[in-house]
Amino acid sequence: MGTETLGLRERKRIATRQLIEHTAVELVLELGYDEVTVEKICEACNLSTRTFFNYFPTKDAAIGGLMLVVPSETTMLTLISEHPDDPLRGALAVFEVAMQIVDERPDLLAHRRELFERHPTLLQQHLATFHDLEDTLTRLLTRELRRRPDYRQLPADTAADEATATVITAGAAMRYVFRKWQGSERAGPRTELLDPALLLMARILRSAN
């Protein structure tokens, strides 16, 4: 689902979020981290601080950017239910929706990598939402595995372990796909890289055994 399929209101929200992110990164590169404040970012964007905090909780969050946006629990459960025979595919669908918001401009990604090297705490902030998604998805998937015996691959008393391993596997696959896609010519959607990534991970696991 690209931005062309979103409503006008959501496209405007994405555009505003990206404006804040780009401006924050450019100001830090120009002025230095310590010289950049939320107020300076807002002034450069011609936005109010109230608008800023509708999108980002802190200056660091704007500089580091959003790795993903955690969907609502209702959305997660809907995506899981669309894959009634495959919990891993359900988890992957959740990650794919969550990562739709990522701004993938090559120059912005390169500038962020530079800032992450200079300021490691920015990377921790950047990754925080990924961990939040993993925690929430694991909890929901555990509940679904316990509720639906036909959904499980393992015995009932291992539902929590199965959910944890499934979500970690899905997250690792999506991180690999995203990195691979960033390094490609991006002629096709990220989803085309997913099946090859899963096959690669399966081969690696088989060789470990």
N, C-alpha and C positions, 0 to 999 in steps of 0.2 A: 504494500500500500504506500504509494508515494504521496507527496504533498498535493499533486493534481487531483487526488480523489478526496481531499479534505474540504470541509466547508470554508467559506470566506473567513469566518470568525477565527477558526483554528489556524488558517494560513497567516492571518495577521498576528496571532499570538506567536507563531513560529518566527515570523519576520522580526518582531520586536525582541524576542529572546536572542536571536542571532545578532541583531544590532548591538545589544548590550554586551554579548560575548566578544564580538569582534573589537568593539571600542575598548573594552577592558584590557584585552590582550595588547592592542596597539599602544595604549597609554603606558602600560607597564614596560613594554619594550622601549618606548621613547623616554619616559621619565624615571623609570625604576620602580620597583615594587613598593617601597616605603612611601613614595610620593603620591601614589594613586589612592584615592579615597572613593567611597560610594558617591559622594557629592560630585567629585570631578567626573566620574563616569556618567552620572546623570546629566551634568551640564553639557558634556560633549555629545550625548545622545538627544538632548533636548527633551528629557523625560523627568518626571518627578521621582523623588526617592520612594514614594509610595508605590509607584509603578515598578520600580526596580525590585522592591521586596515582594512584589507579587510573583516575580519570576525566580529570584535568587535570594537565599537567606543571608548571604555574606558576600563581601568583596571577593574572597577566595573562590567561592562557588562560581562566580561569574568569570573569573580569570581562568580557572581550571575547566570550566564548562560542564555540561551534563553528559555523562557517559550514556545515560538512558533515563527514561521517565518510568517510574514504577506504575503499572496499570492498577486499576481498582481490583479488589478481590473478586468482585462480580465478573469483571472482564477476564481475569485469570481463570476462574472456574468455567466460564463459557468456552475459552480456548482449550482447556483440558478436556472438556466434554466432547469437543469436536474430534477428538482422537480417542475413541472409547476402547480401542484395543492396543494402544501404544502410549504409555505414560511419557516416554522420552520425547516423542513427537509433540505431545501436548506441552511439555516443558519448553521445547524449542520454539513452539509457536508463541509462547509468552515472551521469551527473550527477543524474538524478532519484532514483535509489536513494541516492546519496550525500547528497542534501539532505533526505531524509526525517526526519533527526534534528533539523533546525533548529527551535528553539522560536520560534513565530511570534506570541506574545502581543503585541498592539499596544503596551501600556504598557512592556514590556521592551524592545522595539525602539526606542521613543522615548527611553528612558533611556540605552540604549547609544549612540544617535546623539549624545546630549549628552556622554557620556563620551569618545567618539571625537574630538569637537571639542576637548575639554579636554586629552586625552592621545593624540596621534596615533600613538604607538607601539602603543597597544592595537589600532588598526585594522590595523596591519601584522601583528600576531599573529593577528588574526581572519582575515585573508586568506591566511595562510601555508598552511593546509591546502588551499585552493583551488588554489594553485600546485603543491602536492605532487600533487594529483589530476591536474592537467593534465600534469605531467611523466610520471607513471606511465602514464597512459592513452595519451599520445603514443608512448611507447616500445612498449607492447603493440600498439597499432594499426599502428605501422610494421612490426613483426614480422609481423603478420597480412597486411598488404598485400604484403609481399615474398613470403610463403609462398603466397598465393592470388592468382594473376593475375586470376581472374574477379571478384575483390573490388575491384580497382583502377578508378579513374576516369581515372587518368593513367599514363604509362609507368612501368616498374619502377624506373628510376633516380631517379624523383622520389617514391618511397614515403615517405621521411621528410618531405618538404615537404607531401605530401598529408595525411599523418597530422597534422602540426602545424596546418595550416590547418583541417582537419576538427574537431579538438579545440577550437581557439580559437573557431570558429564555434559549436560546440555550447555552449561555456561562455558566450559572449556571449548566445546565445538564452536559456539558462537564467537568467542574471542579469536579463535583460529581463523574462522571465516572472515571476520571483520578485518583482521590484520592482512590476510591474503588478498582480500578485495581492495584494501587501501594500496597495496603494492602492485595491483594490476592496472590495466587500461580502463577498467570499470565499464566495459561495453555491455555487460548484462547485469541483472539484479544479483544481490548477495545470495539469494536463496538457491541459485544455480550451483553455488559452491558447497552447499550443505551436505548433500549425499556423498560427494567425494571426500569431504572432511570426515564424515562418520565411518566410511570405509577405511580411510587411513588410520583412524583411531582404533578400529577393530583389528586391523592387521598388527598394529603396534602391541595391543593387548595380547593377541594370540602369540606373538613372538616372545612375549614376557613369560608365557606359560610353557 
